[in-house]
Amino acid sequence: MPATLEVVCENDDCELDMFEMHYTYDMPDDVGIDAFECPYCTETDSLREVEL
């Protein structure tokens, strides 16, 4: 089953609380949270992976 990454945007000015990304099987293993930006505020430094 493809990996799922749950992400929180911690930018105080952003209206987006949390989102979930579903990878495909072709996603490289070394891709992490630093490769993405918030789809709402476009910040990259404010994203944090939710650890379950």
PDB file of N, CA, C, O and CB in Angstrom:
ATOM      1  N   MET A   1       0.847  -1.184   0.000  1.00  0.00           N
ATOM      2  CA  MET A   1       0.000   0.000   0.000  1.00  0.00           C
ATOM      3  C   MET A   1       0.888   1.241   0.000  1.00  0.00           C
ATOM      4  O   MET A   1       1.870   1.289   0.740  1.00  0.00           O
ATOM      5  CB  MET A   1      -0.961   0.001   1.225  1.00  0.00           C
ATOM      6  N   PRO A   2       0.564   2.244  -0.813  1.00  0.00           N
ATOM      7  CA  PRO A   2       1.375   3.459  -0.872  1.00  0.00           C
ATOM      8  C   PRO A   2       1.409   4.171   0.479  1.00  0.00           C
ATOM      9  O   PRO A   2       0.473   4.084   1.273  1.00  0.00           O
ATOM     10  CB  PRO A   2       0.836   4.403  -1.948  1.00  0.00           C
ATOM     11  N   ALA A   3       2.505   4.871   0.713  1.00  0.00           N
ATOM     12  CA  ALA A   3       2.668   5.607   1.967  1.00  0.00           C
ATOM     13  C   ALA A   3       1.716   6.796   2.053  1.00  0.00           C
ATOM     14  O   ALA A   3       1.313   7.362   1.036  1.00  0.00           O
ATOM     15  CB  ALA A   3       4.108   6.086   2.110  1.00  0.00           C
ATOM     16  N   THR A   4       1.369   7.159   3.268  1.00  0.00           N
ATOM     17  CA  THR A   4       0.542   8.330   3.528  1.00  0.00           C
ATOM     18  C   THR A   4       1.308   9.236   4.473  1.00  0.00           C
ATOM     19  O   THR A   4       1.911   8.767   5.438  1.00  0.00           O
ATOM     20  CB  THR A   4      -0.848   7.934   4.123  1.00  0.00           C
ATOM     21  N   LEU A   5       1.285  10.522   4.201  1.00  0.00           N
ATOM     22  CA  LEU A   5       1.975  11.491   5.042  1.00  0.00           C
ATOM     23  C   LEU A   5       0.944  12.495   5.526  1.00  0.00           C
ATOM     24  O   LEU A   5       0.315  13.179   4.718  1.00  0.00           O
ATOM     25  CB  LEU A   5       3.142  12.199   4.273  1.00  0.00           C
ATOM     26  N   GLU A   6       0.763  12.590   6.850  1.00  0.00           N
ATOM     27  CA  GLU A   6      -0.147  13.571   7.433  1.00  0.00           C
ATOM     28  C   GLU A   6       0.685  14.771   7.864  1.00  0.00           C
ATOM     29  O   GLU A   6       1.715  14.626   8.522  1.00  0.00           O
ATOM     30  CB  GLU A   6      -0.953  12.969   8.643  1.00  0.00           C
ATOM     31  N   VAL A   7       0.221  15.960   7.482  1.00  0.00           N
ATOM     32  CA  VAL A   7       1.014  17.171   7.648  1.00  0.00           C
ATOM     33  C   VAL A   7       0.186  18.260   8.317  1.00  0.00           C
ATOM     34  O   VAL A   7      -1.003  18.421   8.041  1.00  0.00           O
ATOM     35  CB  VAL A   7       1.546  17.659   6.293  1.00  0.00           C
ATOM     36  N   VAL A   8       0.843  19.003   9.202  1.00  0.00           N
ATOM     37  CA  VAL A   8       0.239  20.153   9.864  1.00  0.00           C
ATOM     38  C   VAL A   8       1.013  21.386   9.428  1.00  0.00           C
ATOM     39  O   VAL A   8       2.243  21.363   9.373  1.00  0.00           O
ATOM     40  CB  VAL A   8       0.245  19.994  11.428  1.00  0.00           C
ATOM     41  N   CYS A   9       0.298  22.465   9.117  1.00  0.00           N
ATOM     42  CA  CYS A   9       0.941  23.741   8.827  1.00  0.00           C
ATOM     43  C   CYS A   9       0.889  24.568  10.112  1.00  0.00           C
ATOM     44  O   CYS A   9      -0.187  24.852  10.639  1.00  0.00           O
ATOM     45  CB  CYS A   9       0.238  24.490   7.619  1.00  0.00           C
ATOM     46  N   GLU A  10       2.067  24.948  10.608  1.00  0.00           N
ATOM     47  CA  GLU A  10       2.155  25.689  11.867  1.00  0.00           C
ATOM     48  C   GLU A  10       2.319  27.194  11.662  1.00  0.00           C
ATOM     49  O   GLU A  10       2.672  27.907  12.601  1.00  0.00           O
ATOM     50  CB  GLU A  10       3.308  25.165  12.686  1.00  0.00           C
ATOM     51  N   ASN A  11       2.072  27.676  10.466  1.00  0.00           N
ATOM     52  CA  ASN A  11       2.103  29.112  10.185  1.00  0.00           C
ATOM     53  C   ASN A  11       0.869  29.734  10.830  1.00  0.00           C
ATOM     54  O   ASN A  11      -0.255  29.371  10.485  1.00  0.00           O
ATOM     55  CB  ASN A  11       2.145  29.401   8.632  1.00  0.00           C
ATOM     56  N   ASP A  12       1.061  30.660  11.756  1.00  0.00           N
ATOM     57  CA  ASP A  12      -0.063  31.282  12.472  1.00  0.00           C
ATOM     58  C   ASP A  12      -1.015  32.043  11.555  1.00  0.00           C
ATOM     59  O   ASP A  12      -2.186  32.222  11.890  1.00  0.00           O
ATOM     60  CB  ASP A  12       0.463  32.222  13.528  1.00  0.00           C
ATOM     61  N   ASP A  13      -0.528  32.490  10.408  1.00  0.00           N
ATOM     62  CA  ASP A  13      -1.366  33.241   9.472  1.00  0.00           C
ATOM     63  C   ASP A  13      -2.074  32.342   8.454  1.00  0.00           C
ATOM     64  O   ASP A  13      -2.822  32.833   7.609  1.00  0.00           O
ATOM     65  CB  ASP A  13      -0.523  34.265   8.741  1.00  0.00           C
ATOM     66  N   CYS A  14      -1.845  31.049   8.531  1.00  0.00           N
ATOM     67  CA  CYS A  14      -2.433  30.111   7.570  1.00  0.00           C
ATOM     68  C   CYS A  14      -3.755  29.568   8.103  1.00  0.00           C
ATOM     69  O   CYS A  14      -3.880  29.275   9.292  1.00  0.00           O
ATOM     70  CB  CYS A  14      -1.458  28.948   7.271  1.00  0.00           C
ATOM     71  N   GLU A  15      -4.721  29.438   7.233  1.00  0.00           N
ATOM     72  CA  GLU A  15      -6.044  28.923   7.598  1.00  0.00           C
ATOM     73  C   GLU A  15      -6.131  27.397   7.500  1.00  0.00           C
ATOM     74  O   GLU A  15      -7.102  26.803   7.968  1.00  0.00           O
ATOM     75  CB  GLU A  15      -7.103  29.549   6.708  1.00  0.00           C
ATOM     76  N   LEU A  16      -5.128  26.765   6.899  1.00  0.00           N
ATOM     77  CA  LEU A  16      -5.135  25.321   6.734  1.00  0.00           C
ATOM     78  C   LEU A  16      -4.628  24.666   8.013  1.00  0.00           C
ATOM     79  O   LEU A  16      -3.563  25.020   8.518  1.00  0.00           O
ATOM     80  CB  LEU A  16      -4.274  24.900   5.520  1.00  0.00           C
ATOM     81  N   ASP A  17      -5.373  23.735   8.520  1.00  0.00           N
ATOM     82  CA  ASP A  17      -5.015  23.066   9.767  1.00  0.00           C
ATOM     83  C   ASP A  17      -4.137  21.844   9.501  1.00  0.00           C
ATOM     84  O   ASP A  17      -3.012  21.755   9.992  1.00  0.00           O
ATOM     85  CB  ASP A  17      -6.278  22.653  10.532  1.00  0.00           C
ATOM     86  N   MET A  18      -4.664  20.911   8.720  1.00  0.00           N
ATOM     87  CA  MET A  18      -3.966  19.657   8.484  1.00  0.00           C
ATOM     88  C   MET A  18      -4.361  19.117   7.112  1.00  0.00           C
ATOM     89  O   MET A  18      -5.478  19.343   6.646  1.00  0.00           O
ATOM     90  CB  MET A  18      -4.284  18.625   9.600  1.00  0.00           C
ATOM     91  N   PHE A  19      -3.450  18.414   6.480  1.00  0.00           N
ATOM     92  CA  PHE A  19      -3.788  17.752   5.227  1.00  0.00           C
ATOM     93  C   PHE A  19      -3.021  16.442   5.138  1.00  0.00           C
ATOM     94  O   PHE A  19      -2.066  16.212   5.879  1.00  0.00           O
ATOM     95  CB  PHE A  19      -3.472  18.661   4.009  1.00  0.00           C
ATOM     96  N   GLU A  20      -3.453  15.595   4.229  1.00  0.00           N
ATOM     97  CA  GLU A  20      -2.883  14.270   4.087  1.00  0.00           C
ATOM     98  C   GLU A  20      -2.448  14.076   2.648  1.00  0.00           C
ATOM     99  O   GLU A  20      -3.182  14.408   1.717  1.00  0.00           O
ATOM    100  CB  GLU A  20      -3.890  13.179   4.514  1.00  0.00           C
ATOM    101  N   MET A  21      -1.250  13.538   2.470  1.00  0.00           N
ATOM    102  CA  MET A  21      -0.742  13.268   1.126  1.00  0.00           C
ATOM    103  C   MET A  21      -0.609  11.761   0.957  1.00  0.00           C
ATOM    104  O   MET A  21      -0.132  11.063   1.852  1.00  0.00           O
ATOM    105  CB  MET A  21       0.628  13.984   0.879  1.00  0.00           C
ATOM    106  N   HIS A  22      -1.032  11.276  -0.187  1.00  0.00           N
ATOM    107  CA  HIS A  22      -0.920   9.863  -0.516  1.00  0.00           C
ATOM    108  C   HIS A  22       0.103   9.724  -1.629  1.00  0.00           C
ATOM    109  O   HIS A  22      -0.087  10.242  -2.729  1.00  0.00           O
ATOM    110  CB  HIS A  22      -2.299   9.259  -0.934  1.00  0.00           C
ATOM    111  N   TYR A  23       1.173   9.031  -1.341  1.00  0.00           N
ATOM    112  CA  TYR A  23       2.211   8.810  -2.337  1.00  0.00           C
ATOM    113  C   TYR A  23       1.811   7.692  -3.277  1.00  0.00           C
ATOM    114  O   TYR A  23       0.955   6.866  -2.958  1.00  0.00           O
ATOM    115  CB  TYR A  23       3.545   8.490  -1.667  1.00  0.00           C
ATOM    116  N   THR A  24       2.441   7.679  -4.433  1.00  0.00           N
ATOM    117  CA  THR A  24       2.323   6.527  -5.324  1.00  0.00           C
ATOM    118  C   THR A  24       3.488   5.586  -5.034  1.00  0.00           C
ATOM    119  O   THR A  24       4.404   5.943  -4.294  1.00  0.00           O
ATOM    120  CB  THR A  24       2.310   6.967  -6.832  1.00  0.00           C
ATOM    121  N   TYR A  25       3.460   4.437  -5.589  1.00  0.00           N
ATOM    122  CA  TYR A  25       4.550   3.482  -5.393  1.00  0.00           C
ATOM    123  C   TYR A  25       5.859   3.989  -5.987  1.00  0.00           C
ATOM    124  O   TYR A  25       6.931   3.519  -5.605  1.00  0.00           O
ATOM    125  CB  TYR A  25       4.189   2.140  -6.012  1.00  0.00           C
ATOM    126  N   ASP A  26       5.787   4.938  -6.913  1.00  0.00           N
ATOM    127  CA  ASP A  26       6.985   5.432  -7.591  1.00  0.00           C
ATOM    128  C   ASP A  26       7.710   6.541  -6.826  1.00  0.00           C
ATOM    129  O   ASP A  26       8.755   7.007  -7.278  1.00  0.00           O
ATOM    130  CB  ASP A  26       6.616   5.933  -8.955  1.00  0.00           C
ATOM    131  N   MET A  27       7.187   6.969  -5.690  1.00  0.00           N
ATOM    132  CA  MET A  27       7.814   8.042  -4.921  1.00  0.00           C
ATOM    133  C   MET A  27       9.145   7.543  -4.343  1.00  0.00           C
ATOM    134  O   MET A  27       9.179   6.489  -3.709  1.00  0.00           O
ATOM    135  CB  MET A  27       6.865   8.537  -3.783  1.00  0.00           C
ATOM    136  N   PRO A  28      10.232   8.279  -4.552  1.00  0.00           N
ATOM    137  CA  PRO A  28      11.528   7.846  -3.988  1.00  0.00           C
ATOM    138  C   PRO A  28      11.476   7.757  -2.463  1.00  0.00           C
ATOM    139  O   PRO A  28      10.771   8.534  -1.818  1.00  0.00           O
ATOM    140  CB  PRO A  28      12.648   8.817  -4.411  1.00  0.00           C
ATOM    141  N   ASP A  29      12.208   6.828  -1.898  1.00  0.00           N
ATOM    142  CA  ASP A  29      12.206   6.605  -0.454  1.00  0.00           C
ATOM    143  C   ASP A  29      12.743   7.791   0.343  1.00  0.00           C
ATOM    144  O   ASP A  29      12.370   7.972   1.502  1.00  0.00           O
ATOM    145  CB  ASP A  29      13.017   5.385  -0.133  1.00  0.00           C
ATOM    146  N   ASP A  30      13.610   8.598  -0.260  1.00  0.00           N
ATOM    147  CA  ASP A  30      14.230   9.706   0.469  1.00  0.00           C
ATOM    148  C   ASP A  30      13.403  10.994   0.452  1.00  0.00           C
ATOM    149  O   ASP A  30      13.857  12.014   0.970  1.00  0.00           O
ATOM    150  CB  ASP A  30      15.590   9.984  -0.107  1.00  0.00           C
ATOM    151  N   VAL A  31      12.215  10.973  -0.124  1.00  0.00           N
ATOM    152  CA  VAL A  31      11.351  12.157  -0.144  1.00  0.00           C
ATOM    153  C   VAL A  31      10.714  12.323   1.229  1.00  0.00           C
ATOM    154  O   VAL A  31      10.132  11.387   1.777  1.00  0.00           O
ATOM    155  CB  VAL A  31      10.255  12.041  -1.254  1.00  0.00           C
ATOM    156  N   GLY A  32      10.834  13.530   1.773  1.00  0.00           N
ATOM    157  CA  GLY A  32      10.261  13.820   3.085  1.00  0.00           C
ATOM    158  C   GLY A  32       9.495  15.121   3.086  1.00  0.00           C
ATOM    159  O   GLY A  32       9.221  15.699   2.034  1.00  0.00           O
ATOM    160  N   ILE A  33       9.154  15.573   4.268  1.00  0.00           N
ATOM    161  CA  ILE A  33       8.337  16.770   4.439  1.00  0.00           C
ATOM    162  C   ILE A  33       9.005  18.008   3.836  1.00  0.00           C
ATOM    163  O   ILE A  33       8.310  18.929   3.407  1.00  0.00           O
ATOM    164  CB  ILE A  33       8.056  17.001   5.919  1.00  0.00           C
ATOM    165  N   ASP A  34      10.314  18.048   3.797  1.00  0.00           N
ATOM    166  CA  ASP A  34      11.034  19.209   3.274  1.00  0.00           C
ATOM    167  C   ASP A  34      10.886  19.374   1.765  1.00  0.00           C
ATOM    168  O   ASP A  34      11.275  20.410   1.225  1.00  0.00           O
ATOM    169  CB  ASP A  34      12.492  19.101   3.623  1.00  0.00           C
ATOM    170  N   ALA A  35      10.339  18.392   1.079  1.00  0.00           N
ATOM    171  CA  ALA A  35      10.153  18.464  -0.372  1.00  0.00           C
ATOM    172  C   ALA A  35       8.819  19.117  -0.759  1.00  0.00           C
ATOM    173  O   ALA A  35       8.532  19.269  -1.946  1.00  0.00           O
ATOM    174  CB  ALA A  35      10.232  17.066  -0.971  1.00  0.00           C
ATOM    175  N   PHE A  36       8.006  19.503   0.227  1.00  0.00           N
ATOM    176  CA  PHE A  36       6.660  20.001  -0.057  1.00  0.00           C
ATOM    177  C   PHE A  36       6.441  21.392   0.534  1.00  0.00           C
ATOM    178  O   PHE A  36       7.199  21.856   1.385  1.00  0.00           O
ATOM    179  CB  PHE A  36       5.613  19.033   0.489  1.00  0.00           C
ATOM    180  N   GLU A  37       5.384  22.036   0.055  1.00  0.00           N
ATOM    181  CA  GLU A  37       4.969  23.329   0.613  1.00  0.00           C
ATOM    182  C   GLU A  37       3.486  23.262   0.934  1.00  0.00           C
ATOM    183  O   GLU A  37       2.757  22.435   0.387  1.00  0.00           O
ATOM    184  CB  GLU A  37       5.271  24.503  -0.377  1.00  0.00           C
ATOM    185  N   CYS A  38       3.048  24.138   1.822  1.00  0.00           N
ATOM    186  CA  CYS A  38       1.638  24.193   2.188  1.00  0.00           C
ATOM    187  C   CYS A  38       0.825  24.621   0.968  1.00  0.00           C
ATOM    188  O   CYS A  38       1.162  25.621   0.334  1.00  0.00           O
ATOM    189  CB  CYS A  38       1.408  25.168   3.380  1.00  0.00           C
ATOM    190  N   PRO A  39      -0.227  23.898   0.627  1.00  0.00           N
ATOM    191  CA  PRO A  39      -1.033  24.272  -0.541  1.00  0.00           C
ATOM    192  C   PRO A  39      -1.840  25.550  -0.332  1.00  0.00           C
ATOM    193  O   PRO A  39      -2.362  26.108  -1.297  1.00  0.00           O
ATOM    194  CB  PRO A  39      -1.972  23.145  -0.893  1.00  0.00           C
ATOM    195  N   TYR A  40      -1.950  26.019   0.890  1.00  0.00           N
ATOM    196  CA  TYR A  40      -2.732  27.230   1.163  1.00  0.00           C
ATOM    197  C   TYR A  40      -1.843  28.476   1.229  1.00  0.00           C
ATOM    198  O   TYR A  40      -2.074  29.449   0.511  1.00  0.00           O
ATOM    199  CB  TYR A  40      -3.505  27.072   2.478  1.00  0.00           C
ATOM    200  N   CYS A  41      -0.822  28.438   2.099  1.00  0.00           N
ATOM    201  CA  CYS A  41       0.012  29.635   2.298  1.00  0.00           C
ATOM    202  C   CYS A  41       1.339  29.551   1.552  1.00  0.00           C
ATOM    203  O   CYS A  41       2.081  30.533   1.521  1.00  0.00           O
ATOM    204  CB  CYS A  41       0.278  29.845   3.782  1.00  0.00           C
ATOM    205  N   THR A  42       1.650  28.435   0.967  1.00  0.00           N
ATOM    206  CA  THR A  42       2.867  28.144   0.200  1.00  0.00           C
ATOM    207  C   THR A  42       4.157  28.212   1.027  1.00  0.00           C
ATOM    208  O   THR A  42       5.245  28.279   0.455  1.00  0.00           O
ATOM    209  CB  THR A  42       2.971  29.104  -0.949  1.00  0.00           C
ATOM    210  N   GLU A  43       4.056  28.197   2.342  1.00  0.00           N
ATOM    211  CA  GLU A  43       5.244  28.164   3.191  1.00  0.00           C
ATOM    212  C   GLU A  43       5.819  26.753   3.187  1.00  0.00           C
ATOM    213  O   GLU A  43       5.076  25.780   3.058  1.00  0.00           O
ATOM    214  CB  GLU A  43       4.910  28.620   4.639  1.00  0.00           C
ATOM    215  N   THR A  44       7.119  26.638   3.327  1.00  0.00           N
ATOM    216  CA  THR A  44       7.762  25.332   3.406  1.00  0.00           C
ATOM    217  C   THR A  44       8.290  25.058   4.807  1.00  0.00           C
ATOM    218  O   THR A  44       8.282  23.911   5.256  1.00  0.00           O
ATOM    219  CB  THR A  44       8.895  25.239   2.393  1.00  0.00           C
ATOM    220  N   ASP A  45       8.746  26.085   5.497  1.00  0.00           N
ATOM    221  CA  ASP A  45       9.342  25.904   6.825  1.00  0.00           C
ATOM    222  C   ASP A  45       8.323  25.641   7.913  1.00  0.00           C
ATOM    223  O   ASP A  45       8.690  25.192   8.999  1.00  0.00           O
ATOM    224  CB  ASP A  45      10.143  27.112   7.190  1.00  0.00           C
ATOM    225  N   SER A  46       7.057  25.907   7.655  1.00  0.00           N
ATOM    226  CA  SER A  46       6.042  25.769   8.689  1.00  0.00           C
ATOM    227  C   SER A  46       5.369  24.389   8.706  1.00  0.00           C
ATOM    228  O   SER A  46       4.499  24.138   9.539  1.00  0.00           O
ATOM    229  CB  SER A  46       4.999  26.832   8.506  1.00  0.00           C
ATOM    230  N   LEU A  47       5.762  23.511   7.805  1.00  0.00           N
ATOM    231  CA  LEU A  47       5.144  22.182   7.758  1.00  0.00           C
ATOM    232  C   LEU A  47       5.807  21.241   8.756  1.00  0.00           C
ATOM    233  O   LEU A  47       7.025  21.251   8.936  1.00  0.00           O
ATOM    234  CB  LEU A  47       5.234  21.595   6.340  1.00  0.00           C
ATOM    235  N   ARG A  48       4.974  20.429   9.398  1.00  0.00           N
ATOM    236  CA  ARG A  48       5.445  19.432  10.349  1.00  0.00           C
ATOM    237  C   ARG A  48       4.696  18.143  10.091  1.00  0.00           C
ATOM    238  O   ARG A  48       3.474  18.150   9.938  1.00  0.00           O
ATOM    239  CB  ARG A  48       5.254  19.908  11.819  1.00  0.00           C
ATOM    240  N   GLU A  49       5.416  17.039  10.043  1.00  0.00           N
ATOM    241  CA  GLU A  49       4.800  15.727   9.862  1.00  0.00           C
ATOM    242  C   GLU A  49       4.130  15.296  11.160  1.00  0.00           C
ATOM    243  O   GLU A  49       4.709  15.439  12.236  1.00  0.00           O
ATOM    244  CB  GLU A  49       5.852  14.678   9.416  1.00  0.00           C
ATOM    245  N   VAL A  50       2.910  14.769  11.062  1.00  0.00           N
ATOM    246  CA  VAL A  50       2.197  14.257  12.220  1.00  0.00           C
ATOM    247  C   VAL A  50       2.706  12.844  12.487  1.00  0.00           C
ATOM    248  O   VAL A  50       2.615  11.968  11.628  1.00  0.00           O
ATOM    249  CB  VAL A  50       0.643  14.274  11.994  1.00  0.00           C
ATOM    250  N   GLU A  51       3.238  12.637  13.676  1.00  0.00           N
ATOM    251  CA  GLU A  51       3.728  11.323  14.084  1.00  0.00           C
ATOM    252  C   GLU A  51       2.608  10.586  14.797  1.00  0.00           C
ATOM    253  O   GLU A  51       2.113  11.052  15.823  1.00  0.00           O
ATOM    254  CB  GLU A  51       4.983  11.445  14.999  1.00  0.00           C
ATOM    255  N   LEU A  52       2.209   9.450  14.269  1.00  0.00           N
ATOM    256  CA  LEU A  52       1.151   8.664  14.898  1.00  0.00           C
ATOM    257  C   LEU A  52       1.720   7.549  15.733  1.00  0.00           C
ATOM    258  O   LEU A  52       0.968   6.784  16.337  1.00  0.00           O
ATOM    259  CB  LEU A  52       0.215   8.096  13.856  1.00  0.00           C
TER     260      LEU A  52
END
